[in-house]
Amino acid sequence: MWLSFADMNRQLGASEVSFSAGGPGRVRARGALRVAGHDVRVRADARVRRDGQRGIATAVDGIRLDIGDLATYRPGTGPSEGLHLTRASARRITREAGKIKALLGVPEIARRLGVPDGTVRAALRDEDRLHRLTGAPRFLRGLTGVNLVDTALAHPALLKRLGLDPSLFTALTRLTRPRIADRFAFSFQLPEPPSGSLRLRQVTVGRDGIHADVRGTGLLLGG
């Protein structure tokens, strides 16, 4: 039995998502969600598995939502999850004195960057010190690693300064991992034949779709 990605895209993904091969036993989902009036690009990976003797199911992980080229949001509480500036937007922010001062003016962010209070105060008073501090490659790496979730919720004005819509971020934080995963998950059950039985032996992912090795016993063929 063959489940082509072309058919899945038409029947399961509608216009929001498309499926393609993501490696052995994996399917890649790419698409867009409309959140708080904004189009947010979404990436997710699904592991395809046999579900009992007659079903195919998926487990979705690796969910990432791209907010333009400004930031990425990954639902969850792990070290790499939450709201993070992209490298491009972090670089732009370090070149704009007003925005980087707004960031450093939030004590929680300065602490997460590992910048001492005295260094922050000096940088906020002196442009040359500010450029030396924020121009270092280590600072840029640290800035992209800071999870801005709780800070952004407490300081919505900061989001605006950075070019992020606070209502969009609030809506994103309400999207739990299961709710997003449901958008990309799919399952399939073999039909029960009029006679005999059908059993699913193996499921593999190929370039153009999902191949299911189905074996039948006691089936009546012909008309």
BELGIKA-V569593 format. One record per residue. N is the residue number from 1. SS is DSSP state (2 for helix, 1 for strand, 0 for the rest). PHI is phi in degrees with one decimal (999 if undefined). NEAR is the number of other ideal C-beta (glycine too) atoms within 10 Angstrom. Layout:
n	ss	phi	near
N	SS	PHI	NEAR
N	SS	PHI	NEAR
This chain:
n	ss	phi	near
1	0	999	13
2	1	-128.9	10
3	1	-108.1	22
4	1	-78.2	14
5	2	-63.4	21
6	2	-61.7	12
7	2	-68.2	12
8	2	-62.9	20
9	2	-63.1	16
10	2	-74.3	12
11	2	-91.9	10
12	0	-106.3	18
13	0	-88.2	18
14	0	50.7	11
15	0	-99.6	9
16	0	-95.5	14
17	1	-148.3	18
18	1	-131.0	17
19	1	-111.4	26
20	1	-154.7	15
21	1	-67.8	16
22	0	-122.0	18
23	0	119.2	10
24	0	-56.6	9
25	0	70.5	14
26	1	-131.4	15
27	1	-121.5	24
28	1	-99.6	18
29	1	-115.5	27
30	1	-134.8	15
31	1	-176.5	19
32	1	-142.6	15
33	1	-118.9	17
34	1	-95.4	9
35	1	-125.9	21
36	0	50.8	14
37	0	79.7	9
38	1	-119.7	15
39	1	-86.4	12
40	1	-113.6	19
41	1	-74.4	14
42	1	-124.8	21
43	1	-127.4	16
44	1	-154.5	23
45	1	-122.5	18
46	1	-124.0	23
47	1	-91.5	16
48	1	-95.2	21
49	1	-142.3	12
50	1	-78.2	15
51	1	-114.3	15
52	0	72.0	11
53	0	-93.8	12
54	0	-134.1	16
55	1	-125.9	15
56	1	-120.7	20
57	1	-138.3	17
58	1	-131.5	23
59	1	-122.7	11
60	1	-97.6	20
61	1	-147.0	13
62	1	60.3	14
63	1	-75.9	21
64	1	-141.8	16
65	1	-116.0	21
66	1	-98.5	15
67	1	-96.2	23
68	0	55.5	14
69	0	-106.1	11
70	0	-86.8	18
71	1	-156.6	23
72	1	-121.7	20
73	1	-127.0	24
74	1	-119.3	18
75	0	-65.7	20
76	0	131.6	13
77	0	-120.8	8
78	0	-71.5	9
79	0	-58.0	8
80	0	-93.7	11
81	0	-97.6	17
82	1	101.2	19
83	1	-102.7	23
84	1	-131.3	20
85	1	-66.3	23
86	0	-73.3	16
87	2	-62.9	13
88	2	-64.9	12
89	2	-71.3	22
90	2	-62.8	24
91	2	-63.8	14
92	2	-62.7	17
93	2	-64.2	22
94	2	-67.5	20
95	0	-92.1	11
96	0	-113.0	13
97	2	-56.0	14
98	2	-62.9	8
99	2	-72.7	17
100	2	-69.7	22
101	2	-67.0	16
102	2	-62.3	18
103	2	-67.0	23
104	2	-67.3	20
105	0	-73.0	13
106	0	-95.6	16
107	2	-54.1	11
108	2	-61.2	13
109	2	-70.7	20
110	2	-59.7	20
111	2	-65.4	13
112	2	-67.5	16
113	0	-79.4	18
114	0	74.8	10
115	0	-94.1	17
116	0	-59.7	10
117	2	-57.1	10
118	2	-62.7	8
119	2	-66.5	14
120	2	-64.4	21
121	2	-61.3	13
122	2	-65.3	13
123	2	-67.1	21
124	2	-71.0	17
125	2	-93.0	9
126	0	-127.4	12
127	2	-62.2	11
128	2	-64.0	8
129	2	-65.7	15
130	2	-62.6	19
131	2	-66.4	15
132	2	-65.5	12
133	2	-67.9	20
134	2	-83.5	24
135	0	-84.8	11
136	0	-75.0	12
137	2	-56.3	7
138	2	-63.4	9
139	2	-66.3	17
140	2	-62.8	17
141	2	-62.4	11
142	2	-64.1	16
143	2	-65.9	23
144	2	-72.0	16
145	2	-88.8	14
146	0	-79.8	20
147	0	-81.5	17
148	0	-95.8	25
149	2	-57.6	17
150	2	-68.2	12
151	2	-65.0	18
152	2	-65.4	21
153	2	-66.7	14
154	2	-82.4	10
155	0	-131.4	19
156	2	-60.2	14
157	2	-63.8	8
158	2	-64.9	19
159	2	-57.5	22
160	2	-61.1	12
161	2	-60.5	15
162	2	-86.2	19
163	0	94.0	14
164	0	-104.6	21
165	0	-78.3	17
166	2	-57.1	16
167	2	-66.8	14
168	2	-65.4	17
169	2	-65.3	22
170	2	-59.3	15
171	2	-65.6	16
172	2	-63.8	21
173	2	-67.1	16
174	0	-85.2	11
175	0	-85.7	17
176	0	-75.8	11
177	2	-56.1	14
178	2	-61.0	10
179	2	-65.2	10
180	2	-70.1	20
181	2	-60.5	18
182	2	-60.7	10
183	2	-67.5	18
184	2	-115.2	24
185	0	-78.7	16
186	0	-149.1	19
187	0	-145.2	10
188	1	-151.9	18
189	1	-120.3	12
190	0	-63.9	18
191	0	-68.4	7
192	0	-80.1	9
193	0	-72.6	13
194	0	-60.3	7
195	0	-144.1	8
196	0	73.3	12
197	1	-148.7	14
198	1	-115.8	16
199	1	-133.4	13
200	1	-93.0	20
201	1	-96.4	10
202	1	-155.0	10
203	1	-127.3	21
204	1	-132.6	11
205	1	-108.5	23
206	0	-109.7	12
207	0	-62.3	7
208	0	-108.0	13
209	1	167.3	18
210	1	-107.5	23
211	1	-104.5	15
212	1	-115.0	19
213	1	-85.0	12
214	1	-111.3	14
215	1	-121.2	11
216	1	-124.1	13
217	1	-134.6	9
218	0	65.2	8
219	0	-85.9	11
220	0	-94.4	9
221	0	-108.6	6
222	0	92.5	3
223	0	-118.6	3
